[in-house]
Structures are given as structure tokens and as C-alpha cells.
Amino acid sequence: MEYYILEFVRYALDIYTYMIIGYVLLSWFPNARESQIGQLLAKVVEPYLSIFRKFIPPIGGVLDLSPIIAIFALNFIKLGLYSVLGFLLGVG
């Protein structure tokens, strides 16, 4: 049972990472962020990305590196959370 909790957390954070990547890729296509999928991803991903955009300005006003830093941070969170839950649940 404990293993399934860890796997759920891992998969949930992996899916969120893919959602960030998908949201960034939508910016490459005109009007893609105005689609239903783009709006859904914006509602889910923008609150997290806005934290990083406060501290990391776009380079040259065009290149936004905040999603890259946000994904790195999410991976550190995932590893830390996975380790703490594994320790608390006595798994892995």
C-alpha cells in the first residue's frame, strides 16, 4: 500500500512536469494558448510559473527561462518528497 502512495506522488509530479512542457510548447504556435487545452494548462501551470517569473526576468525581453528553473525546482521537490515519504512509510 505504501508503495502505491509513493508511485502516485511520483506520477502526479511527472504529469505536472509534462503539463509545464506542453504549456511552453504551446507558446511556439500562434493562438494555441487560446485553445481549450491552452486555457486549461494556463489555469493549472501559470500559478506555479508566476512564482519564478517574479524573480527571473526574460532574457532580452523574449526568452523566458522561468519554466526551466521551475521544472528543476519541481524535480528537487519530487526527490525530497519521495525521500521523506519513503522514510515515513518505511519504503525504499
C-alpha positions as CSV (number, residue, x, y, z in Angstrom):
1,M,0.0,0.0,0.0
2,E,2.8,2.4,0.9
3,Y,4.5,1.8,-2.4
4,Y,1.3,2.9,-4.2
5,I,1.3,6.2,-2.4
6,L,4.9,6.9,-3.4
7,E,4.2,5.9,-7.0
8,F,1.1,8.2,-7.0
9,V,3.1,11.2,-5.9
10,R,5.8,10.4,-8.4
11,Y,3.4,10.1,-11.3
12,A,1.4,13.2,-10.3
13,L,4.5,15.3,-10.3
14,D,5.7,13.8,-13.5
15,I,2.4,14.6,-15.1
16,Y,2.7,18.2,-13.8
17,T,6.1,18.5,-15.3
18,Y,4.8,17.3,-18.7
19,M,2.0,19.9,-18.4
20,I,4.6,22.6,-18.0
21,I,6.5,21.4,-21.0
22,G,3.3,21.3,-23.0
23,Y,2.3,24.8,-22.0
24,V,5.7,26.1,-23.0
25,L,5.5,24.3,-26.4
26,L,2.1,25.9,-27.0
27,S,3.8,29.3,-27.0
28,W,5.5,28.3,-30.2
29,F,2.3,28.2,-32.1
30,P,0.1,31.2,-32.9
31,N,-3.2,31.2,-30.9
32,A,-2.5,27.8,-29.3
33,R,-2.8,29.2,-25.8
34,E,-6.2,30.5,-26.6
35,S,-7.5,26.9,-27.3
36,Q,-9.3,25.0,-24.7
37,I,-6.3,22.9,-23.9
38,G,-4.1,26.0,-23.7
39,Q,-6.5,27.7,-21.3
40,L,-6.7,24.6,-19.1
41,L,-3.0,24.3,-19.0
42,A,-2.7,28.0,-18.2
43,K,-5.1,27.6,-15.2
44,V,-3.1,24.7,-13.8
45,V,0.5,25.8,-14.7
46,E,0.5,29.6,-14.5
47,P,0.2,29.9,-10.7
48,Y,3.4,27.8,-10.3
49,L,5.3,29.5,-13.1
50,S,4.3,33.0,-11.8
51,I,6.4,32.4,-8.7
52,F,9.5,32.0,-10.8
53,R,8.7,34.8,-13.2
54,K,8.7,37.3,-10.3
55,F,12.4,36.6,-9.8
56,I,13.7,35.6,-13.2
57,P,13.1,38.3,-15.9
58,P,13.0,37.2,-19.6
59,I,16.4,37.5,-21.4
60,G,16.2,40.2,-23.9
61,G,12.5,40.5,-23.2
62,V,11.8,37.4,-25.3
63,L,13.5,34.3,-23.8
64,D,11.7,33.2,-20.7
65,L,13.9,30.8,-18.6
66,S,11.5,30.5,-15.7
67,P,9.9,27.3,-16.9
68,I,13.3,25.6,-17.0
69,I,14.1,26.7,-13.4
70,A,10.5,25.7,-12.4
71,I,11.0,22.2,-13.7
72,F,14.3,21.9,-11.9
73,A,12.7,23.0,-8.7
74,L,9.8,20.6,-9.2
75,N,12.3,17.7,-9.7
76,F,14.1,18.7,-6.4
77,I,10.7,18.8,-4.7
78,K,9.8,15.4,-6.1
79,L,13.1,13.9,-4.9
80,G,12.8,15.4,-1.5
81,L,9.1,14.5,-1.1
82,Y,9.8,10.9,-2.4
83,S,12.6,10.5,0.2
84,V,10.7,11.9,3.1
85,L,7.6,9.8,2.3
86,G,9.7,6.7,1.7
87,F,11.3,7.2,5.1
88,L,8.0,7.9,6.9
89,L,6.3,5.0,5.2
90,G,9.3,2.6,5.6
91,V,9.5,2.0,1.8
92,G,12.5,2.2,-0.5
